C-alpha cells in the first residue's frame, strides 16, 4: 500500500486496509430460512440475482408486490436458481433487467394502489349482470343512392384507367 493509497483511505475515513469481502462459501442456513420466510409471508415475490462485485458477494434480492425487499448472500447462480425453482418464484438477472420501480416507491414511502375488480371494465364478450347488449338483429346494410344519369363503374375499372391493350376504342377515329 503506497502513500497515495493511504492518503486516499484517510480522506475516505478508513484508517486501515479495508477487509476483503466475506466468502459466500459459508452462506448460512439462516439466510436461506430468512429468504423462505419472506416468500411465505408475502404475495407476488420475484427474485433478482445481483452479480458479485469487489465489495459484495453474489446476492439474491427478493421483492414483494408492494415493493418490500430482502437481500441475502448466496453461494452461486446455481444455488439461487435451485432455491427459486424449489419455491416456484421467477428469477431475473438484475444486471440485465434492472430493479422494479416498486422498490424505489417503497423506499420513498409510496404505497401501490390496489385495483378492485369492480373498478375494471367488463371483459370483452362478458356482459355485466342484468345488462343485455343484444337489442335484436343487426341493422340492415346502408344502401347507396343510385343516380340514373351516371353509369355504374366497376370496382376494378375507374374513370382514369387507360384503355385496354387490344387497340384503340371503337369510337376513336
Secondary structure, 3 states (H helix, E strand, C coil): CCHHHHHHHHHHCCCCCCCCCCCHHHCCHHHHHHHHHHHHHCCCCEEEEECCCCCCCCEEEEECCCCCEEEEECCCHHHHHHHHHHHCCCEEEHHHHCCCHHHHHHHCCCCCCCCCHHHCCCCCCCCCCCCCCCCCCCCCCCCCCCCCCCCCCCCCCCCCCCCCCCCCCCCCC
